[in-house]
């Protein structure tokens, strides 16, 4: 008997001028379309046909949460920058527009958390560009062909990967960069393929990175993680066609060989799990033996509501996903639009978990993935000199600092690690090297 494989629907993506036309067509609002045109000169935006038709409630746009996540808004740029881009566009001054846009991008902190200065391996005889080795046991790999996504999130902290500036892009030239590094670093137990979204790559390319991990010399790599938002933006990647079948087979083979395979699903809002396609994609991925985990930042306009997170985590548990991280929006890109005070992020986290069962409470949060490591905000406490944030490193470049409670002076408007100050002398060692 010959097995026939269902053919994969064609992915269509919309960006640039067509994004403006789409907004005009669906909303009839020409000033909204103009904002889309201006802001997308600076920050990258792209939507898949799937999100346009299945995830956005156009009757609610621009207030719809998925619209807010995926489409430009004028407040993403400071007013003076918005006006400068608008003027350069009006004057049809291509060189002036380019210079204006480059200047704004440089001010938007394209590589937060000292990624280039501290995480890219520098001291070896191969080029470590496109690898990040921040923590002892974990290696991040940015495959060159995976530095894009099926759609772009407006809050993406990797936005610099997607703009047409090769100097801002992290990408390994091929899998041998990764394998050479692993040979020299037997302490690495976890490899994370990231981007962008590695699942935009053809399966043959993904195999070139993952099959070598089955060789005896890479036995020390126990866990293979793949960071992806494909279930939300293009679930057909694993639903139909030879590419889907081959990918699922590859994941099964890694599991059968004794690797722990974890799909790190980026899920921002319950709407992403509400489609039949997304739920079927999750079942197919889980059937490979891979573990499904979820993570996303808490951001204004999209999910800054405890009820939204409670629903999101409940729906995840129902669909076999382990809630893993609620992140804080990083200090880059459009944070002026999406960012929240740490105190508010904490309220949202606590408000969300209090109505959940234990299985829904597995997400750690709110967590800042900052330059020294991952910092969890555990609460606000009253100490003898006033209120303080109770903090804890979940990860740190120095493992000795992991898991020890410490405090920062409570600040109701602080949004990021480098705005916090140690509460006492005892807390200073945790802040060593932080800018203040
Ligand atoms: S899916 Fe991830 S990498 Fe891609 S745009 Fe969204 S946040 Fe960025």
Boltz pocket constraint, residues with backbone or C-beta under 6 A from the ligand:
constraints:
  - pocket:
      binder: B
      contacts: [[A, 148], [A, 149], [A, 151], [A, 152], [A, 153], [A, 155], [A, 156], [A, 157], [A, 158], [A, 159], [A, 195], [A, 196], [A, 197], [A, 228], [A, 229], [A, 266]]
      max_distance: 6.0
